[in-house]
Every structure is written in structure tokens, then in C-alpha cells.
Amino acid sequence: MPGVVDRVLLAVEQIPAGSVASYGTIGRIAGAGPRQVGTIMRLYGADVCWWRVTDREGDLVPLEKARTHWAAEGIVVKPNGRGCRMPDFAADPIQLAGDYQEACRERGWDPDR
């Protein structure tokens, strides 16, 4: 059984290019709380697409480090300069959960923990 760090990072890896997901969405999929997801991303997220994980408003700190990634993926920064518009760029949570479950099965993990 994988630990919470592995589950969170696997869920983040499923976010499609050009989309974002909130800490809460990733947490619901991987079985963690939003703050726990934030901590995991801060400590272990450097090797995954960290720029695709935002708060529920689409805001990302530090946005400046993500701008190059967002521009390459077509994610547009909203006028306040803090993040993106979630209605425009949020990954479909149902599709994301399904992709996560499939990735778990491919690794031999029980997606239901």
C-alpha cells in the first residue's frame, strides 16, 4: 500500500497539460486534506507538474515560477495576476479521479486505498 505522499504525487501527475486542480481536489482523489497536499507539494513536488496545483480560486504561489509552464500550456493568468480562472482551466475532477484509479491499477495499487 503506497503512502500518502506517493498517492498525492500520482494524483498530481494525472492533471492534463493546460489544466489545473485545487489542493482540495487532489486531496479528495488521493485521500489527504488540502493542507496536507500543500505540504507534500512543498516538500516533494519538485519532480511532478507542481504548477498545475492551485488553491480553490486558481491562485498559485509562487506564480512567477509557474508563468513559463503556464504560458507553454496555454493557461492564462487572470487580471489580478495571482492565478488562473478555475472555470476556464480546472481539470474535470471525475476524469482526474478515473485517471488516478487507472494509474493506481497500473502500479498494482488498490485505488480505494
NORDATA-V687170 format. One record per residue. N is the residue number from 1. RES is the residue in one letter. SS is DSSP state (2 for helix, 1 for strand, 0 for the rest). Layout:
N/RES/SS, N/RES/SS
This chain:
1/M/0, 2/P/0, 3/G/0, 4/V/2, 5/V/2, 6/D/2, 7/R/2, 8/V/2, 9/L/2, 10/L/2, 11/A/2, 12/V/2, 13/E/2, 14/Q/0, 15/I/0, 16/P/0, 17/A/0, 18/G/0, 19/S/0, 20/V/1, 21/A/1, 22/S/1, 23/Y/2, 24/G/2, 25/T/2, 26/I/2, 27/G/2, 28/R/2, 29/I/2, 30/A/2, 31/G/0, 32/A/0, 33/G/0, 34/P/2, 35/R/2, 36/Q/2, 37/V/2, 38/G/2, 39/T/2, 40/I/2, 41/M/2, 42/R/2, 43/L/2, 44/Y/2, 45/G/2, 46/A/2, 47/D/2, 48/V/0, 49/C/0, 50/W/2, 51/W/2, 52/R/2, 53/V/1, 54/T/1, 55/D/0, 56/R/0, 57/E/0, 58/G/0, 59/D/1, 60/L/0, 61/V/0, 62/P/0, 63/L/2, 64/E/2, 65/K/2, 66/A/2, 67/R/2, 68/T/2, 69/H/2, 70/W/2, 71/A/2, 72/A/2, 73/E/2, 74/G/0, 75/I/0, 76/V/0, 77/V/0, 78/K/0, 79/P/0, 80/N/0, 81/G/0, 82/R/0, 83/G/1, 84/C/0, 85/R/0, 86/M/2, 87/P/2, 88/D/2, 89/F/2, 90/A/1, 91/A/0, 92/D/0, 93/P/2, 94/I/2, 95/Q/2, 96/L/2, 97/A/2, 98/G/2, 99/D/2, 100/Y/2, 101/Q/2, 102/E/2, 103/A/2, 104/C/2, 105/R/2, 106/E/2, 107/R/0, 108/G/0, 109/W/0, 110/D/0, 111/P/0, 112/D/0, 113/R/0
